[in-house]
């Protein structure tokens, strides 16, 4: 089972590193709490979100919830945050049925992006 997970994780990282980003217009910094519901656990969803967030230079965190959904707080330029949300909603190996987005106050505490276990 560990070998399959390692293969999946390698694929997820490869996929996230090969997504072509558009030219982003400069925009205001925002922080959004996003809850993704559907088939979003055990498909590399958090790892994909983490890898894309690092590439986009966003800060925040992502974690699984007990109800099977995934929650993330994303902070950075609004165009990049919105691109990430749209990318995650269209991910083929997951099935996002619902995506709730809430604007929250900007945090000055964190300068990186982490996966909360």
Phi and psi restraints in degrees (range 20) as a CNS / XPLOR table:
assign (resid 1 and name C) (resid 2 and name N)
       (resid 2 and name CA) (resid 2 and name C) 1.0 -63.1 20.0 2
assign (resid 2 and name N) (resid 2 and name CA)
       (resid 2 and name C) (resid 3 and name N) 1.0 -35.7 20.0 2
assign (resid 2 and name C) (resid 3 and name N)
       (resid 3 and name CA) (resid 3 and name C) 1.0 -65.2 20.0 2
assign (resid 3 and name N) (resid 3 and name CA)
       (resid 3 and name C) (resid 4 and name N) 1.0 -40.5 20.0 2
assign (resid 3 and name C) (resid 4 and name N)
       (resid 4 and name CA) (resid 4 and name C) 1.0 -65.8 20.0 2
assign (resid 4 and name N) (resid 4 and name CA)
       (resid 4 and name C) (resid 5 and name N) 1.0 -41.3 20.0 2
assign (resid 4 and name C) (resid 5 and name N)
       (resid 5 and name CA) (resid 5 and name C) 1.0 -63.8 20.0 2
assign (resid 5 and name N) (resid 5 and name CA)
       (resid 5 and name C) (resid 6 and name N) 1.0 -40.7 20.0 2
assign (resid 5 and name C) (resid 6 and name N)
       (resid 6 and name CA) (resid 6 and name C) 1.0 -64.2 20.0 2
assign (resid 6 and name N) (resid 6 and name CA)
       (resid 6 and name C) (resid 7 and name N) 1.0 -41.6 20.0 2
assign (resid 6 and name C) (resid 7 and name N)
       (resid 7 and name CA) (resid 7 and name C) 1.0 -62.0 20.0 2
assign (resid 7 and name N) (resid 7 and name CA)
       (resid 7 and name C) (resid 8 and name N) 1.0 -45.5 20.0 2
assign (resid 7 and name C) (resid 8 and name N)
       (resid 8 and name CA) (resid 8 and name C) 1.0 -60.9 20.0 2
assign (resid 8 and name N) (resid 8 and name CA)
       (resid 8 and name C) (resid 9 and name N) 1.0 -46.7 20.0 2
assign (resid 8 and name C) (resid 9 and name N)
       (resid 9 and name CA) (resid 9 and name C) 1.0 -62.2 20.0 2
assign (resid 9 and name N) (resid 9 and name CA)
       (resid 9 and name C) (resid 10 and name N) 1.0 -40.4 20.0 2
assign (resid 9 and name C) (resid 10 and name N)
       (resid 10 and name CA) (resid 10 and name C) 1.0 -61.5 20.0 2
assign (resid 10 and name N) (resid 10 and name CA)
       (resid 10 and name C) (resid 11 and name N) 1.0 -42.3 20.0 2
assign (resid 10 and name C) (resid 11 and name N)
       (resid 11 and name CA) (resid 11 and name C) 1.0 -64.1 20.0 2
assign (resid 11 and name N) (resid 11 and name CA)
       (resid 11 and name C) (resid 12 and name N) 1.0 -45.0 20.0 2
assign (resid 11 and name C) (resid 12 and name N)
       (resid 12 and name CA) (resid 12 and name C) 1.0 -58.6 20.0 2
assign (resid 12 and name N) (resid 12 and name CA)
       (resid 12 and name C) (resid 13 and name N) 1.0 -46.7 20.0 2
assign (resid 12 and name C) (resid 13 and name N)
       (resid 13 and name CA) (resid 13 and name C) 1.0 -64.0 20.0 2
assign (resid 13 and name N) (resid 13 and name CA)
       (resid 13 and name C) (resid 14 and name N) 1.0 -44.1 20.0 2
assign (resid 13 and name C) (resid 14 and name N)
       (resid 14 and name CA) (resid 14 and name C) 1.0 -58.6 20.0 2
assign (resid 14 and name N) (resid 14 and name CA)
       (resid 14 and name C) (resid 15 and name N) 1.0 -47.4 20.0 2
assign (resid 14 and name C) (resid 15 and name N)
       (resid 15 and name CA) (resid 15 and name C) 1.0 -60.8 20.0 2
assign (resid 15 and name N) (resid 15 and name CA)
       (resid 15 and name C) (resid 16 and name N) 1.0 -48.0 20.0 2
assign (resid 15 and name C) (resid 16 and name N)
       (resid 16 and name CA) (resid 16 and name C) 1.0 -64.2 20.0 2
assign (resid 16 and name N) (resid 16 and name CA)
       (resid 16 and name C) (resid 17 and name N) 1.0 -33.3 20.0 2
assign (resid 16 and name C) (resid 17 and name N)
       (resid 17 and name CA) (resid 17 and name C) 1.0 -79.0 20.0 2
assign (resid 17 and name N) (resid 17 and name CA)
       (resid 17 and name C) (resid 18 and name N) 1.0 -11.0 20.0 2
assign (resid 17 and name C) (resid 18 and name N)
       (resid 18 and name CA) (resid 18 and name C) 1.0 -108.1 20.0 2
assign (resid 18 and name N) (resid 18 and name CA)
       (resid 18 and name C) (resid 19 and name N) 1.0 7.1 20.0 2
assign (resid 18 and name C) (resid 19 and name N)
       (resid 19 and name CA) (resid 19 and name C) 1.0 -75.3 20.0 2
assign (resid 19 and name N) (resid 19 and name CA)
       (resid 19 and name C) (resid 20 and name N) 1.0 129.4 20.0 2
assign (resid 19 and name C) (resid 20 and name N)
       (resid 20 and name CA) (resid 20 and name C) 1.0 -82.2 20.0 2
assign (resid 20 and name N) (resid 20 and name CA)
       (resid 20 and name C) (resid 21 and name N) 1.0 126.5 20.0 2
assign (resid 20 and name C) (resid 21 and name N)
       (resid 21 and name CA) (resid 21 and name C) 1.0 -89.9 20.0 2
assign (resid 21 and name N) (resid 21 and name CA)
       (resid 21 and name C) (resid 22 and name N) 1.0 143.7 20.0 2
assign (resid 21 and name C) (resid 22 and name N)
       (resid 22 and name CA) (resid 22 and name C) 1.0 -75.6 20.0 2
assign (resid 22 and name N) (resid 22 and name CA)
       (resid 22 and name C) (resid 23 and name N) 1.0 173.1 20.0 2
assign (resid 22 and name C) (resid 23 and name N)
       (resid 23 and name CA) (resid 23 and name C) 1.0 -74.1 20.0 2
assign (resid 23 and name N) (resid 23 and name CA)
       (resid 23 and name C) (resid 24 and name N) 1.0 120.7 20.0 2
assign (resid 23 and name C) (resid 24 and name N)
       (resid 24 and name CA) (resid 24 and name C) 1.0 -91.8 20.0 2
assign (resid 24 and name N) (resid 24 and name CA)
       (resid 24 and name C) (resid 25 and name N) 1.0 130.3 20.0 2
assign (resid 24 and name C) (resid 25 and name N)
       (resid 25 and name CA) (resid 25 and name C) 1.0 -73.8 20.0 2
assign (resid 25 and name N) (resid 25 and name CA)
       (resid 25 and name C) (resid 26 and name N) 1.0 146.4 20.0 2
assign (resid 25 and name C) (resid 26 and name N)
       (resid 26 and name CA) (resid 26 and name C) 1.0 -62.1 20.0 2
assign (resid 26 and name N) (resid 26 and name CA)
       (resid 26 and name C) (resid 27 and name N) 1.0 138.5 20.0 2
assign (resid 26 and name C) (resid 27 and name N)
       (resid 27 and name CA) (resid 27 and name C) 1.0 -147.0 20.0 2
assign (resid 27 and name N) (resid 27 and name CA)
       (resid 27 and name C) (resid 28 and name N) 1.0 171.3 20.0 2
assign (resid 27 and name C) (resid 28 and name N)
       (resid 28 and name CA) (resid 28 and name C) 1.0 -66.4 20.0 2
assign (resid 28 and name N) (resid 28 and name CA)
       (resid 28 and name C) (resid 29 and name N) 1.0 151.0 20.0 2
assign (resid 28 and name C) (resid 29 and name N)
       (resid 29 and name CA) (resid 29 and name C) 1.0 -79.8 20.0 2
assign (resid 29 and name N) (resid 29 and name CA)
       (resid 29 and name C) (resid 30 and name N) 1.0 132.6 20.0 2
assign (resid 29 and name C) (resid 30 and name N)
       (resid 30 and name CA) (resid 30 and name C) 1.0 -132.4 20.0 2
assign (resid 30 and name N) (resid 30 and name CA)
       (resid 30 and name C) (resid 31 and name N) 1.0 165.3 20.0 2
assign (resid 30 and name C) (resid 31 and name N)
       (resid 31 and name CA) (resid 31 and name C) 1.0 -131.3 20.0 2
assign (resid 31 and name N) (resid 31 and name CA)
       (resid 31 and name C) (resid 32 and name N) 1.0 128.2 20.0 2
assign (resid 31 and name C) (resid 32 and name N)
       (resid 32 and name CA) (resid 32 and name C) 1.0 -129.3 20.0 2
assign (resid 32 and name N) (resid 32 and name CA)
       (resid 32 and name C) (resid 33 and name N) 1.0 137.6 20.0 2
assign (resid 32 and name C) (resid 33 and name N)
       (resid 33 and name CA) (resid 33 and name C) 1.0 -96.4 20.0 2
assign (resid 33 and name N) (resid 33 and name CA)
       (resid 33 and name C) (resid 34 and name N) 1.0 126.4 20.0 2
assign (resid 33 and name C) (resid 34 and name N)
       (resid 34 and name CA) (resid 34 and name C) 1.0 -125.9 20.0 2
assign (resid 34 and name N) (resid 34 and name CA)
       (resid 34 and name C) (resid 35 and name N) 1.0 130.1 20.0 2
assign (resid 34 and name C) (resid 35 and name N)
       (resid 35 and name CA) (resid 35 and name C) 1.0 -115.5 20.0 2
assign (resid 35 and name N) (resid 35 and name CA)
       (resid 35 and name C) (resid 36 and name N) 1.0 116.9 20.0 2
assign (resid 35 and name C) (resid 36 and name N)
       (resid 36 and name CA) (resid 36 and name C) 1.0 -99.5 20.0 2
assign (resid 36 and name N) (resid 36 and name CA)
       (resid 36 and name C) (resid 37 and name N) 1.0 124.0 20.0 2
assign (resid 36 and name C) (resid 37 and name N)
       (resid 37 and name CA) (resid 37 and name C) 1.0 -117.4 20.0 2
assign (resid 37 and name N) (resid 37 and name CA)
       (resid 37 and name C) (resid 38 and name N) 1.0 152.7 20.0 2
assign (resid 37 and name C) (resid 38 and name N)
       (resid 38 and name CA) (resid 38 and name C) 1.0 128.3 20.0 2
assign (resid 38 and name N) (resid 38 and name CA)
       (resid 38 and name C) (resid 39 and name N) 1.0 -147.5 20.0 2
assign (resid 38 and name C) (resid 39 and name N)
       (resid 39 and name CA) (resid 39 and name C) 1.0 -91.1 20.0 2
assign (resid 39 and name N) (resid 39 and name CA)
       (resid 39 and name C) (resid 40 and name N) 1.0 86.7 20.0 2
assign (resid 39 and name C) (resid 40 and name N)
       (resid 40 and name CA) (resid 40 and name C) 1.0 -125.8 20.0 2
assign (resid 40 and name N) (resid 40 and name CA)
       (resid 40 and name C) (resid 41 and name N) 1.0 1.2 20.0 2
assign (resid 40 and name C) (resid 41 and name N)
       (resid 41 and name CA) (resid 41 and name C) 1.0 -112.8 20.0 2
assign (resid 41 and name N) (resid 41 and name CA)
       (resid 41 and name C) (resid 42 and name N) 1.0 150.0 20.0 2
assign (resid 41 and name C) (resid 42 and name N)
       (resid 42 and name CA) (resid 42 and name C) 1.0 67.5 20.0 2
assign (resid 42 and name N) (resid 42 and name CA)
       (resid 42 and name C) (resid 43 and name N) 1.0 24.6 20.0 2
assign (resid 42 and name C) (resid 43 and name N)
       (resid 43 and name CA) (resid 43 and name C) 1.0 -128.9 20.0 2
assign (resid 43 and name N) (resid 43 and name CA)
       (resid 43 and name C) (resid 44 and name N) 1.0 10.1 20.0 2
assign (resid 43 and name C) (resid 44 and name N)
       (resid 44 and name CA) (resid 44 and name C) 1.0 80.7 20.0 2
assign (resid 44 and name N) (resid 44 and name CA)
       (resid 44 and name C) (resid 45 and name N) 1.0 19.6 20.0 2
assign (resid 44 and name C) (resid 45 and name N)
       (resid 45 and name CA) (resid 45 and name C) 1.0 -63.2 20.0 2
assign (resid 45 and name N) (resid 45 and name CA)
       (resid 45 and name C) (resid 46 and name N) 1.0 -49.3 20.0 2
assign (resid 45 and name C) (resid 46 and name N)
       (resid 46 and name CA) (resid 46 and name C) 1.0 -62.9 20.0 2
assign (resid 46 and name N) (resid 46 and name CA)
       (resid 46 and name C) (resid 47 and name N) 1.0 -41.6 20.0 2
assign (resid 46 and name C) (resid 47 and name N)
       (resid 47 and name CA) (resid 47 and name C) 1.0 -64.2 20.0 2
assign (resid 47 and name N) (resid 47 and name CA)
       (resid 47 and name C) (resid 48 and name N) 1.0 -41.2 20.0 2
assign (resid 47 and name C) (resid 48 and name N)
       (resid 48 and name CA) (resid 48 and name C) 1.0 -63.3 20.0 2
assign (resid 48 and name N) (resid 48 and name CA)
       (resid 48 and name C) (resid 49 and name N) 1.0 -46.6 20.0 2
assign (resid 48 and name C) (resid 49 and name N)
       (resid 49 and name CA) (resid 49 and name C) 1.0 -61.7 20.0 2
assign (resid 49 and name N) (resid 49 and name CA)
       (resid 49 and name C) (resid 50 and name N) 1.0 -42.5 20.0 2
assign (resid 49 and name C) (resid 50 and name N)
       (resid 50 and name CA) (resid 50 and name C) 1.0 -61.0 20.0 2
assign (resid 50 and name N) (resid 50 and name CA)
       (resid 50 and name C) (resid 51 and name N) 1.0 -49.1 20.0 2
assign (resid 50 and name C) (resid 51 and name N)
       (resid 51 and name CA) (resid 51 and name C) 1.0 -63.9 20.0 2
assign (resid 51 and name N) (resid 51 and name CA)
       (resid 51 and name C) (resid 52 and name N) 1.0 -43.8 20.0 2
assign (resid 51 and name C) (resid 52 and name N)
       (resid 52 and name CA) (resid 52 and name C) 1.0 -65.9 20.0 2
assign (resid 52 and name N) (resid 52 and name CA)
       (resid 52 and name C) (resid 53 and name N) 1.0 -39.4 20.0 2
assign (resid 52 and name C) (resid 53 and name N)
       (resid 53 and name CA) (resid 53 and name C) 1.0 -61.3 20.0 2
assign (resid 53 and name N) (resid 53 and name CA)
       (resid 53 and name C) (resid 54 and name N) 1.0 -41.5 20.0 2
assign (resid 53 and name C) (resid 54 and name N)
       (resid 54 and name CA) (resid 54 and name C) 1.0 -63.5 20.0 2
assign (resid 54 and name N) (resid 54 and name CA)
       (resid 54 and name C) (resid 55 and name N) 1.0 -44.2 20.0 2
assign (resid 54 and name C) (resid 55 and name N)
       (resid 55 and name CA) (resid 55 and name C) 1.0 -63.2 20.0 2
assign (resid 55 and name N) (resid 55 and name CA)
       (resid 55 and name C) (resid 56 and name N) 1.0 -35.7 20.0 2
assign (resid 55 and name C) (resid 56 and name N)
       (resid 56 and name CA) (resid 56 and name C) 1.0 -83.9 20.0 2
assign (resid 56 and name N) (resid 56 and name CA)
       (resid 56 and name C) (resid 57 and name N) 1.0 -3.2 20.0 2
assign (resid 56 and name C) (resid 57 and name N)
       (resid 57 and name CA) (resid 57 and name C) 1.0 61.3 20.0 2
assign (resid 57 and name N) (resid 57 and name CA)
       (resid 57 and name C) (resid 58 and name N) 1.0 41.9 20.0 2
assign (resid 57 and name C) (resid 58 and name N)
       (resid 58 and name CA) (resid 58 and name C) 1.0 -92.9 20.0 2
assign (resid 58 and name N) (resid 58 and name CA)
       (resid 58 and name C) (resid 59 and name N) 1.0 159.7 20.0 2
assign (resid 58 and name C) (resid 59 and name N)
       (resid 59 and name CA) (resid 59 and name C) 1.0 -117.8 20.0 2
assign (resid 59 and name N) (resid 59 and name CA)
       (resid 59 and name C) (resid 60 and name N) 1.0 163.7 20.0 2
assign (resid 59 and name C) (resid 60 and name N)
       (resid 60 and name CA) (resid 60 and name C) 1.0 134.2 20.0 2
assign (resid 60 and name N) (resid 60 and name CA)
       (resid 60 and name C) (resid 61 and name N) 1.0 -149.0 20.0 2
assign (resid 60 and name C) (resid 61 and name N)
       (resid 61 and name CA) (resid 61 and name C) 1.0 -157.4 20.0 2
assign (resid 61 and name N) (resid 61 and name CA)
       (resid 61 and name C) (resid 62 and name N) 1.0 165.9 20.0 2
assign (resid 61 and name C) (resid 62 and name N)
       (resid 62 and name CA) (resid 62 and name C) 1.0 -143.1 20.0 2
assign (resid 62 and name N) (resid 62 and name CA)
       (resid 62 and name C) (resid 63 and name N) 1.0 143.8 20.0 2
assign (resid 62 and name C) (resid 63 and name N)
       (resid 63 and name CA) (resid 63 and name C) 1.0 -155.1 20.0 2
assign (resid 63 and name N) (resid 63 and name CA)
       (resid 63 and name C) (resid 64 and name N) 1.0 156.0 20.0 2
assign (resid 63 and name C) (resid 64 and name N)
       (resid 64 and name CA) (resid 64 and name C) 1.0 -78.6 20.0 2
assign (resid 64 and name N) (resid 64 and name CA)
       (resid 64 and name C) (resid 65 and name N) 1.0 146.2 20.0 2
assign (resid 64 and name C) (resid 65 and name N)
       (resid 65 and name CA) (resid 65 and name C) 1.0 -107.5 20.0 2
assign (resid 65 and name N) (resid 65 and name CA)
       (resid 65 and name C) (resid 66 and name N) 1.0 157.0 20.0 2
assign (resid 65 and name C) (resid 66 and name N)
       (resid 66 and name CA) (resid 66 and name C) 1.0 -63.4 20.0 2
assign (resid 66 and name N) (resid 66 and name CA)
       (resid 66 and name C) (resid 67 and name N) 1.0 -24.6 20.0 2
assign (resid 66 and name C) (resid 67 and name N)
       (resid 67 and name CA) (resid 67 and name C) 1.0 -81.1 20.0 2
assign (resid 67 and name N) (resid 67 and name CA)
       (resid 67 and name C) (resid 68 and name N) 1.0 3.3 20.0 2
assign (resid 67 and name C) (resid 68 and name N)
       (resid 68 and name CA) (resid 68 and name C) 1.0 96.0 20.0 2
assign (resid 68 and name N) (resid 68 and name CA)
       (resid 68 and name C) (resid 69 and name N) 1.0 -3.4 20.0 2
assign (resid 68 and name C) (resid 69 and name N)
       (resid 69 and name CA) (resid 69 and name C) 1.0 -93.6 20.0 2
assign (resid 69 and name N) (resid 69 and name CA)
       (resid 69 and name C) (resid 70 and name N) 1.0 173.9 20.0 2
assign (resid 69 and name C) (resid 70 and name N)
       (resid 70 and name CA) (resid 70 and name C) 1.0 -125.7 20.0 2
assign (resid 70 and name N) (resid 70 and name CA)
       (resid 70 and name C) (resid 71 and name N) 1.0 133.5 20.0 2
assign (resid 70 and name C) (resid 71 and name N)
       (resid 71 and name CA) (resid 71 and name C) 1.0 -115.9 20.0 2
assign (resid 71 and name N) (resid 71 and name CA)
       (resid 71 and name C) (resid 72 and name N) 1.0 143.8 20.0 2
assign (resid 71 and name C) (resid 72 and name N)
       (resid 72 and name CA) (resid 72 and name C) 1.0 -142.7 20.0 2
assign (resid 72 and name N) (resid 72 and name CA)
       (resid 72 and name C) (resid 73 and name N) 1.0 147.4 20.0 2
assign (resid 72 and name C) (resid 73 and name N)
       (resid 73 and name CA) (resid 73 and name C) 1.0 -113.2 20.0 2
assign (resid 73 and name N) (resid 73 and name CA)
       (resid 73 and name C) (resid 74 and name N) 1.0 121.7 20.0 2
assign (resid 73 and name C) (resid 74 and name N)
       (resid 74 and name CA) (resid 74 and name C) 1.0 -119.0 20.0 2
assign (resid 74 and name N) (resid 74 and name CA)
       (resid 74 and name C) (resid 75 and name N) 1.0 128.2 20.0 2
assign (resid 74 and name C) (resid 75 and name N)
       (resid 75 and name CA) (resid 75 and name C) 1.0 -130.0 20.0 2
assign (resid 75 and name N) (resid 75 and name CA)
       (resid 75 and name C) (resid 76 and name N) 1.0 133.3 20.0 2
assign (resid 75 and name C) (resid 76 and name N)
       (resid 76 and name CA) (resid 76 and name C) 1.0 161.9 20.0 2
assign (resid 76 and name N) (resid 76 and name CA)
       (resid 76 and name C) (resid 77 and name N) 1.0 -165.9 20.0 2
assign (resid 76 and name C) (resid 77 and name N)
       (resid 77 and name CA) (resid 77 and name C) 1.0 -61.8 20.0 2
assign (resid 77 and name N) (resid 77 and name CA)
       (resid 77 and name C) (resid 78 and name N) 1.0 136.1 20.0 2
assign (resid 77 and name C) (resid 78 and name N)
       (resid 78 and name CA) (resid 78 and name C) 1.0 -57.6 20.0 2
assign (resid 78 and name N) (resid 78 and name CA)
       (resid 78 and name C) (resid 79 and name N) 1.0 -38.2 20.0 2
assign (resid 78 and name C) (resid 79 and name N)
       (resid 79 and name CA) (resid 79 and name C) 1.0 -62.6 20.0 2
assign (resid 79 and name N) (resid 79 and name CA)
       (resid 79 and name C) (resid 80 and name N) 1.0 -36.7 20.0 2
assign (resid 79 and name C) (resid 80 and name N)
       (resid 80 and name CA) (resid 80 and name C) 1.0 -74.3 20.0 2
assign (resid 80 and name N) (resid 80 and name CA)
       (resid 80 and name C) (resid 81 and name N) 1.0 -41.4 20.0 2
assign (resid 80 and name C) (resid 81 and name N)
       (resid 81 and name CA) (resid 81 and name C) 1.0 -61.8 20.0 2
assign (resid 81 and name N) (resid 81 and name CA)
       (resid 81 and name C) (resid 82 and name N) 1.0 -45.4 20.0 2
assign (resid 81 and name C) (resid 82 and name N)
       (resid 82 and name CA) (resid 82 and name C) 1.0 -64.7 20.0 2
assign (resid 82 and name N) (resid 82 and name CA)
       (resid 82 and name C) (resid 83 and name N) 1.0 -37.8 20.0 2
assign (resid 82 and name C) (resid 83 and name N)
       (resid 83 and name CA) (resid 83 and name C) 1.0 -61.8 20.0 2
assign (resid 83 and name N) (resid 83 and name CA)
       (resid 83 and name C) (resid 84 and name N) 1.0 -44.1 20.0 2
assign (resid 83 and name C) (resid 84 and name N)
       (resid 84 and name CA) (resid 84 and name C) 1.0 -62.1 20.0 2
assign (resid 84 and name N) (resid 84 and name CA)
       (resid 84 and name C) (resid 85 and name N) 1.0 -45.9 20.0 2
assign (resid 84 and name C) (resid 85 and name N)
       (resid 85 and name CA) (resid 85 and name C) 1.0 -59.9 20.0 2
assign (resid 85 and name N) (resid 85 and name CA)
       (resid 85 and name C) (resid 86 and name N) 1.0 -45.9 20.0 2
assign (resid 85 and name C) (resid 86 and name N)
       (resid 86 and name CA) (resid 86 and name C) 1.0 -62.0 20.0 2
assign (resid 86 and name N) (resid 86 and name CA)
       (resid 86 and name C) (resid 87 and name N) 1.0 -41.3 20.0 2
assign (resid 86 and name C) (resid 87 and name N)
       (resid 87 and name CA) (resid 87 and name C) 1.0 -62.3 20.0 2
assign (resid 87 and name N) (resid 87 and name CA)
       (resid 87 and name C) (resid 88 and name N) 1.0 -43.0 20.0 2
assign (resid 87 and name C) (resid 88 and name N)
       (resid 88 and name CA) (resid 88 and name C) 1.0 -68.6 20.0 2
assign (resid 88 and name N) (resid 88 and name CA)
       (resid 88 and name C) (resid 89 and name N) 1.0 -35.6 20.0 2
assign (resid 88 and name C) (resid 89 and name N)
       (resid 89 and name CA) (resid 89 and name C) 1.0 -67.0 20.0 2
assign (resid 89 and name N) (resid 89 and name CA)
       (resid 89 and name C) (resid 90 and name N) 1.0 -26.5 20.0 2
assign (resid 89 and name C) (resid 90 and name N)
       (resid 90 and name CA) (resid 90 and name C) 1.0 -99.4 20.0 2
assign (resid 90 and name N) (resid 90 and name CA)
       (resid 90 and name C) (resid 91 and name N) 1.0 6.6 20.0 2
assign (resid 90 and name C) (resid 91 and name N)
       (resid 91 and name CA) (resid 91 and name C) 1.0 -61.9 20.0 2
assign (resid 91 and name N) (resid 91 and name CA)
       (resid 91 and name C) (resid 92 and name N) 1.0 126.5 20.0 2
assign (resid 91 and name C) (resid 92 and name N)
       (resid 92 and name CA) (resid 92 and name C) 1.0 -72.0 20.0 2
assign (resid 92 and name N) (resid 92 and name CA)
       (resid 92 and name C) (resid 93 and name N) 1.0 -36.6 20.0 2
assign (resid 92 and name C) (resid 93 and name N)
       (resid 93 and name CA) (resid 93 and name C) 1.0 -81.5 20.0 2
assign (resid 93 and name N) (resid 93 and name CA)
       (resid 93 and name C) (resid 94 and name N) 1.0 -6.3 20.0 2
assign (resid 93 and name C) (resid 94 and name N)
       (resid 94 and name CA) (resid 94 and name C) 1.0 -111.7 20.0 2
assign (resid 94 and name N) (resid 94 and name CA)
       (resid 94 and name C) (resid 95 and name N) 1.0 173.0 20.0 2
assign (resid 94 and name C) (resid 95 and name N)
       (resid 95 and name CA) (resid 95 and name C) 1.0 -140.2 20.0 2
assign (resid 95 and name N) (resid 95 and name CA)
       (resid 95 and name C) (resid 96 and name N) 1.0 91.6 20.0 2
assign (resid 95 and name C) (resid 96 and name N)
       (resid 96 and name CA) (resid 96 and name C) 1.0 -79.7 20.0 2
assign (resid 96 and name N) (resid 96 and name CA)
       (resid 96 and name C) (resid 97 and name N) 1.0 112.6 20.0 2
assign (resid 96 and name C) (resid 97 and name N)
       (resid 97 and name CA) (resid 97 and name C) 1.0 -89.9 20.0 2
assign (resid 97 and name N) (resid 97 and name CA)
       (resid 97 and name C) (resid 98 and name N) 1.0 -29.8 20.0 2
assign (resid 97 and name C) (resid 98 and name N)
       (resid 98 and name CA) (resid 98 and name C) 1.0 -147.8 20.0 2
assign (resid 98 and name N) (resid 98 and name CA)
       (resid 98 and name C) (resid 99 and name N) 1.0 143.0 20.0 2
assign (resid 98 and name C) (resid 99 and name N)
       (resid 99 and name CA) (resid 99 and name C) 1.0 -139.8 20.0 2
assign (resid 99 and name N) (resid 99 and name CA)
       (resid 99 and name C) (resid 100 and name N) 1.0 109.6 20.0 2
assign (resid 99 and name C) (resid 100 and name N)
       (resid 100 and name CA) (resid 100 and name C) 1.0 -99.4 20.0 2
assign (resid 100 and name N) (resid 100 and name CA)
       (resid 100 and name C) (resid 101 and name N) 1.0 127.4 20.0 2
assign (resid 100 and name C) (resid 101 and name N)
       (resid 101 and name CA) (resid 101 and name C) 1.0 -120.5 20.0 2
assign (resid 101 and name N) (resid 101 and name CA)
       (resid 101 and name C) (resid 102 and name N) 1.0 126.8 20.0 2
assign (resid 101 and name C) (resid 102 and name N)
       (resid 102 and name CA) (resid 102 and name C) 1.0 -126.1 20.0 2
assign (resid 102 and name N) (resid 102 and name CA)
       (resid 102 and name C) (resid 103 and name N) 1.0 126.7 20.0 2
assign (resid 102 and name C) (resid 103 and name N)
       (resid 103 and name CA) (resid 103 and name C) 1.0 -73.9 20.0 2
assign (resid 103 and name N) (resid 103 and name CA)
       (resid 103 and name C) (resid 104 and name N) 1.0 131.0 20.0 2
assign (resid 103 and name C) (resid 104 and name N)
       (resid 104 and name CA) (resid 104 and name C) 1.0 -130.0 20.0 2
assign (resid 104 and name N) (resid 104 and name CA)
       (resid 104 and name C) (resid 105 and name N) 1.0 164.7 20.0 2
assign (resid 104 and name C) (resid 105 and name N)
       (resid 105 and name CA) (resid 105 and name C) 1.0 -62.5 20.0 2
assign (resid 105 and name N) (resid 105 and name CA)
       (resid 105 and name C) (resid 106 and name N) 1.0 144.3 20.0 2
assign (resid 105 and name C) (resid 106 and name N)
       (resid 106 and name CA) (resid 106 and name C) 1.0 -64.4 20.0 2
assign (resid 106 and name N) (resid 106 and name CA)
       (resid 106 and name C) (resid 107 and name N) 1.0 140.5 20.0 2
assign (resid 106 and name C) (resid 107 and name N)
       (resid 107 and name CA) (resid 107 and name C) 1.0 -104.4 20.0 2
assign (resid 107 and name N) (resid 107 and name CA)
       (resid 107 and name C) (resid 108 and name N) 1.0 136.5 20.0 2
assign (resid 107 and name C) (resid 108 and name N)
       (resid 108 and name CA) (resid 108 and name C) 1.0 -101.3 20.0 2
assign (resid 108 and name N) (resid 108 and name CA)
       (resid 108 and name C) (resid 109 and name N) 1.0 -0.2 20.0 2
assign (resid 108 and name C) (resid 109 and name N)
       (resid 109 and name CA) (resid 109 and name C) 1.0 -78.2 20.0 2
assign (resid 109 and name N) (resid 109 and name CA)
       (resid 109 and name C) (resid 110 and name N) 1.0 -38.6 20.0 2
assign (resid 109 and name C) (resid 110 and name N)
       (resid 110 and name CA) (resid 110 and name C) 1.0 -109.1 20.0 2
assign (resid 110 and name N) (resid 110 and name CA)
       (resid 110 and name C) (resid 111 and name N) 1.0 137.5 20.0 2
assign (resid 110 and name C) (resid 111 and name N)
       (resid 111 and name CA) (resid 111 and name C) 1.0 -119.1 20.0 2
assign (resid 111 and name N) (resid 111 and name CA)
       (resid 111 and name C) (resid 112 and name N) 1.0 15.3 20.0 2
assign (resid 111 and name C) (resid 112 and name N)
       (resid 112 and name CA) (resid 112 and name C) 1.0 -140.1 20.0 2
assign (resid 112 and name N) (resid 112 and name CA)
       (resid 112 and name C) (resid 113 and name N) 1.0 -174.1 20.0 2
assign (resid 112 and name C) (resid 113 and name N)
       (resid 113 and name CA) (resid 113 and name C) 1.0 -127.3 20.0 2
assign (resid 113 and name N) (resid 113 and name CA)
       (resid 113 and name C) (resid 114 and name N) 1.0 133.0 20.0 2
assign (resid 113 and name C) (resid 114 and name N)
       (resid 114 and name CA) (resid 114 and name C) 1.0 -131.6 20.0 2
assign (resid 114 and name N) (resid 114 and name CA)
       (resid 114 and name C) (resid 115 and name N) 1.0 156.8 20.0 2
assign (resid 114 and name C) (resid 115 and name N)
       (resid 115 and name CA) (resid 115 and name C) 1.0 -98.0 20.0 2
assign (resid 115 and name N) (resid 115 and name CA)
       (resid 115 and name C) (resid 116 and name N) 1.0 121.6 20.0 2
assign (resid 115 and name C) (resid 116 and name N)
       (resid 116 and name CA) (resid 116 and name C) 1.0 -89.6 20.0 2
assign (resid 116 and name N) (resid 116 and name CA)
       (resid 116 and name C) (resid 117 and name N) 1.0 125.7 20.0 2
